[in-house]
């Protein structure tokens, strides 16, 4: 089960990286916006989300849920050992 979760985590991370790199940055038109009156400025209104932005949000949500699932799975399957449950070697006589 952990192997499947780790493979899904790797696929989700690669897809997130690709989608983020494909998107146009918000400040991409800053040279045009100074003095040109462009409506898509760095601090201006953003408008509706693009398809890539929506898919990125969904993948980021799935990535976080998968991260929580991996940590929960590892936490539940670890051995419960403490410093008091281990036996210490006897001192030589």
RANOR-V515890 format. One record per pair of residues at least 12 apart in sequence whose ideal C-beta (glycine too) atoms are under 10 Angstrom apart, sorted by the first residue. I is the first residue (numbers start at 0). J is the second residue. Records with the same first field share a line. If there is no record, write none. Layout:
I = J  J
//
This chain:
0 = 68  69  72  76
1 = 68  69  72  73  76
4 = 65  66  68  69  70  71  72  73
5 = 65  69  72
7 = 61  62  65  68  69
8 = 61  62  65  66  68  69
10 = 58  62  65
11 = 58  59  61  62  63  64  65  66
12 = 58  62  65
14 = 54  55  58  61  62
15 = 54  55  58  59  61  62
17 = 55  58
18 = 51  52  54  55  57  58  59
19 = 51  52  55  58  59
21 = 51  55
22 = 49  51  52  54  55
23 = 39  49  51
24 = 41
25 = 39  40  41  42  43  45
26 = 39  40  41  42
27 = 39  41
28 = 40  41
29 = 41
//
